[in-house]
Amino acid sequence: MSSLLKNIIRFILFILVQAFVLDKVPPLHQYVKPIFYFLFVLWLPFSINRSVQMIIAFVFGLCMDYFTGTPGLHAIPCVLIAYLRPFFLNVLISQEKKEVSYAEPSITSLGWAPYSVYIVVLTFLHHACLVLIEWLQFGDFIFFIGKVAASTALSILLIFVTEMLFPRKARYRTNTA
């Protein structure tokens, strides 16, 4: 299956799962909600240009906003993590792995520890931005951090369960014509 077709299917699948399954789950304690859709942005191939990544993330976030009825709420955090993603990948990918390049970030391509750091940090930043925009104020700072931390923990659990249930085959990038 081509990379474009695979990413189009992921685009549709992540939005449908978030909008029609996870958004129907009643909020857990104190508005803790499972958020999973942004994994699409984290799984984009390495070869995509940063500006194209940001456009894809913006369109993806707008589609999510359309299904949830919240204009701009999901688009901004998606663009933020699409912008920060290359910085984290450059820091986390070792020099040896740059010679043996893979097509997209995964446990196989980065290793467990770097992939975990990549997922945890960008998930936390996504959720912090989402909650801050949702409230438009800090209000009770302890409650803000608690909501972000609890939602992040639940989302990370969902991400790693998804990684275990649906392992992605890591493909090498090739520079041959």
C-alpha positions in Angstrom: 0.0 0.0 0.0 1.4 3.4 -0.9 2.3 5.9 1.8 -0.3 8.4 0.6 -3.2 5.9 0.6 -2.1 4.6 4.1 -2.1 8.2 5.5 -5.5 9.0 3.9 -7.0 5.9 5.6 -5.3 6.9 8.9 -6.7 10.4 8.5 -10.3 9.1 8.2 -9.9 6.4 10.8 -8.5 8.6 13.5 -11.2 11.2 13.1 -14.0 8.6 13.0 -12.7 6.8 16.1 -12.3 10.0 18.0 -15.6 11.5 16.9 -17.9 8.5 17.1 -16.3 6.3 19.8 -14.0 8.2 22.2 -16.1 11.5 22.3 -19.2 9.4 23.2 -17.4 8.1 26.3 -18.7 10.1 29.3 -16.0 12.2 30.9 -14.2 10.4 33.7 -13.3 12.1 37.0 -13.3 15.9 36.6 -13.6 16.1 32.9 -10.7 13.7 32.1 -11.4 12.7 28.5 -9.6 10.2 26.2 -8.0 12.1 23.3 -6.4 10.0 20.6 -6.8 11.7 17.2 -3.5 13.7 17.2 -1.5 10.5 16.9 -2.1 10.9 13.1 0.2 14.0 13.2 2.8 12.1 15.2 2.9 9.2 12.8 3.4 11.3 9.6 6.4 10.2 7.5 9.8 11.8 8.1 10.0 12.9 4.5 7.2 15.4 4.7 8.3 19.1 4.7 7.5 21.1 7.9 5.2 23.5 6.1 3.3 20.6 4.5 3.1 18.9 7.9 1.6 22.1 9.4 -1.0 22.4 6.6 -1.9 18.7 7.0 -2.2 19.2 10.8 -4.4 22.3 10.3 -6.7 20.5 7.9 -6.8 17.5 10.2 -7.6 19.7 13.2 -10.3 21.5 11.3 -11.9 18.2 10.4 -11.9 17.2 14.0 -13.4 20.6 14.9 -16.1 20.1 12.4 -17.1 16.8 14.0 -17.0 18.2 17.5 -18.5 21.6 16.8 -15.7 23.5 18.3 -14.2 25.9 15.6 -10.4 26.1 16.0 -10.1 24.2 19.3 -8.3 21.2 17.8 -6.6 22.9 14.9 -4.3 25.0 17.0 -2.8 22.1 19.2 -2.4 20.0 16.0 -0.4 22.7 14.3 1.7 23.2 17.4 2.8 19.6 17.6 3.3 19.5 13.8 5.6 22.5 14.2 7.5 21.1 17.2 7.7 17.5 15.9 10.9 17.9 13.7 12.8 19.5 16.6 12.1 16.6 18.9 12.9 14.0 16.1 16.2 15.7 15.4 17.1 15.5 19.1 15.9 12.0 19.7 17.3 10.2 16.5 20.8 9.2 17.1 23.5 9.6 14.4 23.6 5.9 13.8 19.9 5.8 13.1 20.1 8.7 10.6 22.2 6.5 8.4 19.6 3.7 8.5 16.6 5.8 8.0 13.0 4.6 8.4 9.9 6.0 6.7 8.0 7.1 9.8 8.4 7.4 13.6 7.7 4.1 15.5 9.1 2.0 18.3 11.2 0.1 15.7 12.7 3.3 14.1 13.4 5.2 17.2 13.7 2.6 20.0 11.5 2.4 23.1 13.0 5.2 25.2 13.2 7.9 22.5 9.8 7.0 21.1 8.3 7.1 24.6 9.9 10.6 25.2 8.6 11.7 21.8 5.0 10.5 22.5 4.9 11.7 26.2 6.3 15.3 25.5 4.2 16.0 22.4 1.1 14.5 24.0 1.6 16.7 27.1 2.1 19.8 24.9 -1.0 19.0 22.8 -3.2 18.5 25.9 -1.8 21.6 27.7 -2.6 23.7 24.6 -6.0 22.2 24.2 -7.0 22.7 27.8 -5.6 26.2 27.9 -7.6 27.2 24.7 -10.7 25.4 26.0 -10.7 27.4 29.3 -9.0 30.6 27.9 -7.6 31.1 31.4 -5.5 29.3 34.0 -8.1 29.7 36.7 -7.2 27.1 39.3 -3.6 26.1 38.3 -3.6 22.9 40.3 -6.9 21.8 38.6 -5.4 22.8 35.2 -2.2 20.7 35.7 -4.3 17.8 37.1 -6.6 17.8 34.1 -3.7 18.0 31.6 -1.7 15.3 33.5 -4.7 12.9 33.8 -5.8 13.4 30.1 -2.2 12.9 29.0 -1.8 9.7 31.0 -5.0 8.3 29.6 -4.0 9.2 26.0 -0.5 7.7 26.4 -2.1 4.5 27.6 -4.3 4.5 24.6 -1.4 5.2 22.3 0.7 2.4 23.6 -2.2 -0.1 23.6 -2.7 0.9 19.9 1.0 0.3 19.3 0.8 -3.1 20.8 -2.5 -4.2 19.1 -1.6 -2.7 15.7 2.2 -2.9 15.2 3.4 -1.0 12.2 6.0 -2.5 10.0 9.0 -0.2 9.8 10.0 0.4 6.2 13.3 1.8 5.2 13.5 5.0 3.2 15.4 4.5 0.0 17.1 7.1 -2.1 17.3 5.0 -5.2 15.5 6.1 -8.4 
